[in-house]
Amino acid sequence: MNLINKKVTHKRFGMGSIVKQNDSRIEIHFASENKIFVFPDVFGKHLKLHDKSDAKSIDEIIQKKENERKEEEWKQEEEKKLQRKKWELHLEYEKLMKHHELHPKSQMVFWCDAEEQNSSVSEWKVFSGVIKSGNNKGKPNKPIRLRPNSAVLLTAIDSSMPEKDRRILGVYMVDEGFVGKLCENGYIPAHSKYRLQLTKEESDQLLFWKYYINEKSPEKMTWNTGKYRYFDNSWMAQILLDIISLKSEPNERELAQQFFKHFCKMNQIIEQELPKPNGAIMRI
């Protein structure tokens, strides 16, 4: 807006007229001398425009600038909170896992057969299978990467369906004291609290290959052999976040939110930095 030649009154210098103006400064001619002020900050408390319409426009500019300042302060404060949260997570995690190096792929996806689809969510445990060859043939597989920060994803696929339609049945954190390297019987028990089962309708909306990708063959969706695979901690977090959005029943949604928060804490994941799912099915 053009304020040149507009009449003003200053609390200290009296009446004057604006002679120069740009986006950040104005120059005003008073009776004895010219003065330069910060624009639009000087208006309001110290300087008044005589023209009411112009005064209203200035008030709107000042309010907009104030809103922008508050928005910037809020962003800076949120950034500080985020940094503090990162540091607190780091300290808590170091204390919790002092003698354990966090593996970036310490989550497990499990292929449930027809019988296991029921037993895995009624007994809340899965069996890792047995070793097929070598000196330890017949002995249970040790899920060596699994620690208290790990979750087990339960999946299944109908025999008549293609692999890309593999759906997620549920998920659980492993038991608080579970260490896969020490597991002698091959059974992976669930945490006493963090367990989520999906309904048929929810499961149909949550396809495993939305999140998972075979890094060696990113365009392929094949399982081939084996009862389980390890996968990225961030992929599990993505799945948990999507489960929250699927849960409409308040208690289940609350548990899903608590589960997600606990998982992120255990795996040093910041929700705001979590990438969007980009599994094989998203690349078709």
Number of C-alpha atoms within 10 A of each C-alpha: 9 10 15 14 13 15 17 20 16 17 10 8 16 11 18 22 19 21 17 15 17 12 9 10 14 19 19 23 19 17 11 8 9 14 14 15 15 13 17 17 17 16 18 13 9 12 19 19 22 13 11 10 10 16 16 12 12 20 15 12 15 18 12 12 14 13 12 12 12 12 12 12 12 12 12 12 12 12 12 12 12 14 12 12 14 16 13 14 19 17 12 15 18 15 10 13 14 11 8 10 8 19 15 13 17 23 24 23 20 21 23 22 16 12 8 18 16 13 14 22 20 10 11 20 19 21 20 19 18 17 14 12 9 7 8 11 11 12 15 18 21 22 24 12 18 24 23 20 27 28 25 26 25 25 23 21 18 12 9 6 9 11 18 17 18 22 22 29 26 23 28 23 27 27 20 15 10 19 19 20 13 11 16 12 14 18 17 22 20 23 18 12 13 19 19 22 19 18 13 11 9 17 20 14 14 22 21 26 23 21 22 21 23 15 9 7 10 13 15 17 19 13 14 7 8 11 16 20 17 18 19 16 23 24 23 26 25 19 20 22 18 16 26 18 11 19 18 11 8 9 10 16 17 14 17 23 18 15 23 23 17 15 22 20 20 19 21 21 18 16 15 7 8 13 11 10 18 15 20 21 20 13 11 7
